[in-house]
């Protein structure tokens, strides 16, 4: 490459890097402005028709948190790594969610007035009815396929990327052009509906391609994990941790929502935000190597919390049945007794859970810790220097696992040297 070509390339890269923040952060601002407009319209709709709840507080918080998280994390990534497509995907997700909120609120506002919706309201309702498919399928395919550097694992994965794009396009086309009343707005007939058997076939094929692309994208992340270096492996662990948080939050939130709906939904919302947050941490490489400790603590305290909650409620129910002849229907004594039992079990149970997690998921570190502990006991009791020397070499091989081990011992000083050194030390004192 000639000098002029290199300089031109550097100018292009520098220009792209310098323009990226000016494009990314305005997208964040635009997303927030559109979202605020949607919330304002929703509040106006509620004041117009107070008997109907078009936009609840939980949904508003969910949309606001989603837009801010995806947009801000995407802008940070795009500003630092403008060639990484994941940052721009996150910015696009925030923009689509904001548009979905604004168009849906506008359509509801027009419908709440009692008059027939105009063409603009029909178009807004039409966009709101299918745009959710974009921020559902795009992250679950291209995020996994392009993570963490924004590029495919190898050129052989290009067919998967094309299938993902065609699948999303086909599924979106089937949802957007489906004739008849809109699903979220039954009073509005799809103004762009097309009654054709070909469209149904395209929608079915798109759904199949999109689903297969999700599976293939997850497989690509596993393949990348096996070939990754140390840094990239830690980045993939962060993404996997975010996915585990989402799955756990959805499960626990679904169970809690049976009794307390708002709390369960709020927990699910917080869990869903784990994907952009942990993805941003991984790509920015902020505290990258803390993921092992974070995973360990999550496994330990998550399991510990589950066991303690089960023991607590089981203790309350069991104590109440045993003490009911004496206390009647009062739960106070059973609650106090169960609380004391939980307090007594906390530390012993935590140590047992920690040992189980280390033994099951961190076997190498667990074995190394046990080896060092046993060696410390032998070192305090041992007096044979040759045996201890061989033991040190063996412990180093089992714990550190180096390619080569050598032990050097300083030769014993002569008696007169020791005497002179001792005299010198005493004289200095």
C-alpha positions, -999 to 999 in steps of 0.1 A, spaced: 0 0 0 14 34 -9 18 63 15 -10 83 0 -34 53 2 -25 48 38 -31 84 46 -64 84 29 -74 53 48 -64 69 81 -84 100 72 -115 79 64 -112 59 96 -105 90 116 -134 108 100 -157 79 107 -146 78 143 -150 115 148 -185 116 132 -198 85 151 -205 104 184 -223 131 164 -246 105 149 -250 81 178 -260 106 205 -285 125 184 -302 91 178 -304 87 216 -320 122 218 -344 115 190 -355 82 207 -361 100 240 -381 128 223 -403 103 205 -408 83 236 -418 114 256 -443 123 229 -458 88 232 -461 91 269 -477 126 267 -502 113 241 -510 83 264 -517 106 293 -540 128 271 -558 97 261 -564 87 297 -577 121 305 -601 119 275 -614 85 284 -606 79 321 -625 47 322 -600 30 299 -564 23 308 -544 27 276 -509 31 290 -502 18 325 -474 30 347 -456 -3 346 -457 -3 308 -444 33 307 -415 24 330 -407 -7 309 -406 13 276 -386 41 291 -361 18 307 -358 -2 274 -352 29 252 -327 45 276 -307 13 281 -305 2 245 -299 37 232 -273 48 257 -254 15 256 -255 16 218 -243 51 217 -214 43 240 -203 14 218 -208 32 186 -188 62 199 -158 40 210 -160 14 182 -179 29 152 -171 -2 131 -189 -25 156 -224 -31 142 -237 -40 177 -237 -4 188 -258 7 159 -281 -23 163 -288 -12 199 -294 24 188 -318 12 161 -337 -9 187 -341 21 209 -354 41 180 -379 14 169 -393 10 204 -398 48 207 -416 49 173 -437 20 184 -447 38 215 -454 71 197 -475 56 169 -495 33 192 -503 62 216 -513 84 187 -536 58 173 -552 53 207 -556 90 211 -575 93 178 -597 64 186 -605 77 221 -621 108 205 -649 86 191 -644 99 155 -632 78 126 -594 76 124 -578 93 95 -551 80 72 -523 91 95 -538 74 125 -544 42 104 -507 43 93 -496 48 129 -517 19 141 -504 -2 113 -468 5 122 -474 -1 159 -490 -35 152 -459 -51 135 -428 -31 145 -424 -51 177 -411 -80 155 -380 -59 147 -367 -56 183 -377 -92 190 -359 -110 162 -330 -87 153 -312 -89 188 -318 -126 191 -301 -133 158 -276 -106 148 -264 -99 184 -254 -135 189 -240 -138 154 -218 -106 155 -208 -105 192 -184 -92 204 -165 -74 175 -194 -68 152 -181 -93 126 -190 -128 116 -169 -156 131 -157 -165 96 -169 -161 60 -186 -195 62 -213 -179 84 -225 -155 57 -253 -178 47 -266 -177 82 -266 -139 82 -284 -139 49 -310 -164 62 -315 -143 93 -321 -111 72 -344 -129 48 -363 -145 77 -368 -112 95 -379 -95 63 -403 -124 54 -419 -125 89 -422 -87 91 -438 -86 56 -463 -113 66 -472 -93 98 -473 -59 81 -494 -69 50 -518 -93 67 -553 -83 57 -582 -77 80 -585 -59 114 -552 -50 131 -546 -72 162 -540 -43 186 -566 -21 170 -597 -41 160 -616 -10 149 -590 -3 121 -586 -25 90 -551 -29 78 -548 -1 52 -519 -19 35 -532 -55 37 -527 -79 8 -549 -109 4 -526 -134 -13 -516 -170 -6 -481 -161 -17 -479 -137 13 -489 -165 37 -462 -187 23 -436 -159 26 -447 -153 63 -444 -190 71 -410 -193 54 -398 -162 71 -408 -175 105 -390 -208 98 -359 -190 86 -359 -166 116 -362 -195 141 -335 -215 124 -313 -184 123 -317 -180 161 -305 -215 167 -276 -211 142 -266 -178 158 -264 -194 192 -243 -222 178 -220 -196 162 -214 -181 197 -205 -216 210 -181 -221 181 -166 -187 187 -162 -195 224 -142 -226 216 -118 -207 193 -116 -175 213 -86 -161 232 -87 -151 268 -102 -117 263 -129 -128 239 -138 -157 261 -145 -134 290 -166 -112 268 -187 -142 258 -191 -151 294 -206 -116 301 -231 -121 274 -240 -156 286 -244 -142 321 -268 -115 308 -288 -142 290 -290 -163 322 -302 -132 342 -330 -127 316 -341 -164 318 -340 -164 356 -358 -131 359 -386 -142 335 -390 -174 354 -390 -159 389 -411 -129 378 -437 -151 362 -440 -170 394 -443 -139 415 -468 -122 392 -493 -149 401 -496 -133 435 -482 -98 430 -486 -88 394 -467 -55 393 -437 -68 413 -434 -98 390 -436 -77 358 -411 -52 373 -387 -80 379 -390 -93 344 -384 -57 331 -352 -54 351 -340 -88 340 -346 -80 303 -323 -50 306 -295 -73 315 -287 -81 279 -278 -46 268 -261 -38 301 -238 -68 302 -232 -66 264 -220 -30 269 -197 -41 298 -182 -69 277 -176 -48 246 -162 -18 266 -141 -43 285 -150 -27 318 -140 -50 347 -139 -78 322 -123 -104 345 -148 -99 373 -173 -122 355 -160 -154 372 -164 -139 407 -198 -125 397 -210 -158 384 -197 -176 415 -215 -152 438 -247 -154 418 -247 -192 419 -239 -193 457 -263 -166 469 -291 -175 444 -291 -211 456 -288 -199 492 -317 -176 489 -339 -203 473 -330 -228 500 -336 -202 528 -370 -191 514 -381 -227 511 -369 -234 546 -386 -203 559 -420 -209 544 -418 -246 552 -409 -238 588 -438 -213 591 -463 -238 578 -449 -267 598 -446 -247 630 -481 -234 626 -495 -269 623 -476 -282 654 -484 -252 675 -520 -246 664 -535 -264 694 -517 -239 717 -517 -207 697 -547 -211 675 -545 -194 641 -518 -169 651 -487 -170 629 -465 -148 651 -448 -176 671 -442 -197 640 -427 -167 621 -404 -159 650 -392 -195 653 -386 -198 616 -367 -165 615 -344 -177 643 -338 -211 625 -329 -192 593 -305 -170 611 -288 -200 626 -286 -219 593 -273 -190 572 -235 -193 577 -233 -231 577 -255 -234 547 -236 -207 529 -203 -226 534 -218 -258 521 -234 -242 491 -200 -224 483 -182 -257 485 -207 -274 463 -205 -246 437 -167 -246 437 -166 -284 435 -192 -286 406 -184 -255 385 -149 -244 395 -132 -278 399 -97 -267 390 -97 -239 415 -113 -261 441 -87 -288 436 -59 -262 437 -73 -247 470 -75 -282 486 -40 -291 475 -26 -259 489 -45 -264 522 -31 -299 525 4 -287 517 2 -261 544 -6 -287 569 23 -309 559 46 -279 558 39 -271 595 46 -306 605 74 -316 581 111 -315 589 126 -335 560 140 -309 536 143 -334 506 107 -345 511 94 -309 513 113 -300 482 97 -327 462 63 -318 477 68 -281 466 74 -292 430 44 -315 430 21 -288 444 33 -263 418 26 -288 390 -9 -296 403 -20 -261 411 -3 -237 386 2 -264 359 34 -249 343 52 -263 314 85 -265 334 92 -265 372 126 -261 389 134 -255 426 165 -236 437 176 -237 473 202 -213 486 231 -233 500 236 -232 538 260 -206 550 292 -215 568 291 -215 606 316 -186 608 296 -166 583 265 -171 605 284 -161 636 297 -130 619 263 -120 607 248 -127 641 274 -105 658 269 -77 632 231 -78 638 235 -77 676 260 -48 673 235 -29 651 208 -34 677 
